[in-house]
Amino acid sequence: MLRKKNITLNDRKADGTEKLNAGDLVKLFLSDETFEKFSGKDETNSGYMKLKSIDSGRLQVVYEDDDVIIINKPSGMLSQKAVPEDISANEYILSYLIRKGALSEEQFKTFKPSICNRLDRNTSGLLIAGKTLKGLQTMAEALKKRTVQKYYRCIVKGELREKTHLKGYLSKDEQNNKVKVVSHIRPEEKADYLPIETEYRPVAVSNGYTELEVHLITGRSHQIRAHLASIGHPIVGDGKYGDLRTNERFRKEVHVRSQLLHAYRIVLEDGREVIAPSGREFEDAWDYIQTSSF
C-alpha cells in the first residue's frame, strides 16, 4: 500500500520509516474492492446463500409471530453448532426465515436470529428463537427471570405416585460432559455446586414404569436427567444417566435410541401456552410398557 501511494503522510508519499508526531495527517486510500474485503461483505453473502440452500422442510414450526418463533426440535438435532460444519436447529431456523422472505440479506448483515434456550441433542421438543432483536432480548430476559414456564414429558424406571418438588445441588464435569447431583453439600463445597429445583407430577403408571410431567424450575445442563437418576428413577433410553439393562431392552424391543424426554409445553409470560406433540418413539415405548409383561 505504501508503494502504490495508498498511504500518505501530510499529503506526501510515505515510505514507512517515518515517525509520527502530534498533528500529523495520515490518509488511507482504499479501493471499493479492498473496502468490501475488509468489511467481510463476501463472507456475509456466502453465509447467507449457504443458509438459503439448506432444506428447512425438516423444521416443525408450532408458533410464530413478528418477533418470536418456536419450533418442535426432533431428537438427534443439535440446538446450536458444536463445530463450524454442523447444521443445527439455529441454521434450520435461519434457512426457514430466509426462504419465506422474513430475513433479507441486508438484515442478515446486522442481526442474525438465534435460539434463546437449549435442549440436549437427544432431547426433543420446544425451542424458542428471537426473529428480531426485540424478540431475542424479550425472551432471553423472560427465561432468565423464569417468567416462562417449561414442562417436559418423560418415561422413567420405577413407579412414582405423588407429585414431588425436588431440591438439590449440581456439579458439572466439563471434561466428560456429565453432571453429578446431590441432595446436600458441605459449606466448603458451595463454590463447586449450583442449586437446582425440579418438580414432577405422575401422569400414568404401568408395569414398573411411570410417565411424568416435569416442571423445570432451574435450567441447568442435564438437570432433569441427572436429578431423576439421583433418586433412583432414571429416564428410559438415557445413555449417560440411565439403567443399562433397561436401555438395552427398549432398544431391542421398540428401537429406543435416546432418552425419552420431550419438552412438550411452554407457558409464556402472558399466559399463552405452546404445546408440541411427542414423537412416535415416545408413544411406541409407552404402548410397549402397557402391553408387555416385565
N, C-alpha and C positions, 0 to 999 in steps of 0.2 A: 504493500500500500504506500510505503514511503517512496519507492522508486517511481511509482505512477503518479506522484504528487496528489494522492488521495488524502494525505495528511499534511497540513501546513502549520507553521508556527509564525504568528504575527504576519500572516499573509505572504510568507516566503516558504520556499521549499525546505523541508526538514530532512536531515539525513539520519536522525535517530541518536546522535551523540550529544545533542543539546541538553542542557539542564534548565528546567522550568523555574521561572521566578514569578512572584506575585504580580498579577496583572497581565501575564502573557495570554495570548489568544490562540487557542488550538482549534483548528477546524478539521472535521472529517467529512469527506465527500463519498457517499455510498451510492452505488447503482441500485435501481429498483430490484434487480435480481439478488444482490447482496442483502438488501434490507429484508426481502421476503425470506431469505435463507436464515438470517438471524432471528426473525420473528417466529420461525417454526411453522410457517404457513403450509409448506409442502407436507410436513409431518401431520398437521391437523387435517388437511384434505385427505391424506392417505388413511388416517384413522377413521374419519367419517365414512369414507367409501367402504372400508373394510367392515365396519359395523353394519352398514346398509346391506351388505351382501350376506349377512347371517340370516338364516331362515328362522324367523321368530314364531313360526307356526306351533312350536312346542310350548309356547307361553300360554298359560291359562290365566287370563285376567278376570278377577272376581269383583273388583271395584275400581272406578276411575272417576276423577273429577278434574277440574282445571289445574290443580296443584299436586295431587297425590294419585298414585297408582298402587294397587295391592294385588299381588299375584299368588297363585297356589303353586309353590315350588315342588316339583317331584323329587322323590328320594334319588340320590345319586348326583344331583346338580349342585355345584358349588354356589354359595351365596355371592362370594367375591373371588377374584383371581388369586391363586396361590403362586403361580408363575405367569410370565407375560403371555405364554401361548394358550392359557386356559380360556375357555368360553364359559363364563359364569352367568348366574341369573342377572347380574348387572348388565352384561353385554346383550343378553336377550331383550331386556327392557329397553336399552338404548336403540337396538335394532327395530323393535316394535314402534317406538316413538318416531324414529326417522322415517320408517316405511309408511306410517299413517299421516305424515306431514306435520307432526306436532313438535318436531325438533329440526330446525333448519341448520344449514352449515354455518351461518353467521352466529346463531345462538350457541352452537356447539363450541365455538371458539372461546366463549366467555363463561359458559356454565354447562356442566355435564350432570344430568340427572343421576341420582345414586340411591342405593338402598339405605334405609335407616336402622334396620335391625338385621340380625344374622341368625341363620339356622345351620346346625351341623350338616355336613354334606349328605348324610344318610337319614336326616330328619326331613320329613315332608311338611308342607303347609304354608301358612300365610307369611309373605314378605312384604314389607311396606317400603315404598320408594318415593322420594320427592321429585316431581316432574319439574318444579320450579324452585328457585332459591327459597322463596317463601314457604313452599310446601315442605322442603327438606328441613329448614330451620324449625318450623312449627312442630313437625312430627318428632324430630330429634329431641326437642325440648319436652314434649309430652311424654316420650318414652323415658327420658331422664327423670322427670318428676313422678313417673308411674301413674299418670292420669289416663294412659291407655292400658287396658287390662288384657292380658294374653292367656288364653286357655288352650290346653292340649288334650288329646286323647292318646291313651297308651294301653297296652296289654302287659300285665305283669304276672310273674310266677307267684302263686300263693293266693289265698283268699283274704280280702280286706272288706270289712263290712261297716266301718264307721268313717265318717268324714273326719279328717285329721289335718291339723296345722303343724307342720314340722319346722323346727328351727335348728340351725347347726352352723358349722364353720367349714369353709372350703379352702384348700390349698392346691395350687397347680404346679405340676411337674412339667415345665416347658420343654425339657429335652425329650420326654416320652409322650407329650401331648395327652396327659392323663391327669385327673384330679383326685384328691382324697377328701372325703367328707367325714367329719367327726361331730359328735353332739356337744362336747365340751373341750375347752382348751385352757392351758395354764396362762397366767398373766404374761409370762416371758415369751409365749408363742404368738401373742396377739399380732405382731408385725408380719407373721407368715401366713395368716389366715384371713379370709373375708367372711363376714356374717351372711348367712343365706336363710331364706324363708320359702317354703314350698307347701302349698295346700292341695289336698286331693279329696275327691268325692267318688266313692264306688258307684258305677253305673250299672254293672252286671257282674254276676259271679257264676262260674260254671267249672266243674271238674278240676278244681285246684288252681284256677286262673281267674284274674279279675280285670275287667275293663274299667279304667279310671278316667275321670275328668280331672286334670291337674291345672291349678291356677299358679302360674309362675309369678311370684311376687318380686323376688330379686332375680335379675337375669344374668347369672354367672355362667361361664363356659361349662358345658356338660352337666349343669346343675340338676336337672330333673333325673337324668340317667344315674348319676352318682348318688344322689340323695335317696332315691328309691332302693338302689342296690345296698346302700349302707344300713337299711332297716330290714334287709333280707328279702326284698321283693324286686328283683331286677327285671328290667324290661325284656320281653321276649325278642330275640334276634340281636341283642346288643353285644357286639364282639369285644368291646372294651370292659364293660362292667357286668355283663350278663353271665348266665349259667351255661357252661359249655355243652352239657348233655341236652339241655332243653333246646338250645340253639340248633344243635345238630338234628334233633328230631323234627323241628319245624322246618328246617332247611330241606330235609329229605321228604317230608310228607306234603308240605304246602309251598315249598320253594321260597321261604322267607330268607332274604339275604341281607337284611339290615334291621335296625331296631324299629319296632312297631310303635313309633312315636310320631304324632301328627299335630302340628299347630293348627287347630281347626277353627278357632273363634277369636276375634278381636272385638273388644268394646271400646269405641272411640270416646273421646272426652265429652262429646255432646250426646252420648248415649246410643248412637247408631252402632249396630252390630254388623260385622262382616264374617261370613261363615264359608269355609272351604270343605268340600266333601273329601273324605279319606280315600285312599287308593284301593284297588282290588286286592292287593296283598293283605291289607289290614282286615278287610271283610272276610276273605277266604280263611285267614288264620282263626278268626272268632267262630266261623261256621265249623271249622275242624274241631275246635275245643268243645263245642256243644254237642257234636255228633260222635265223638270218639270216646273210648274208654282208656283211662290213664292209670 
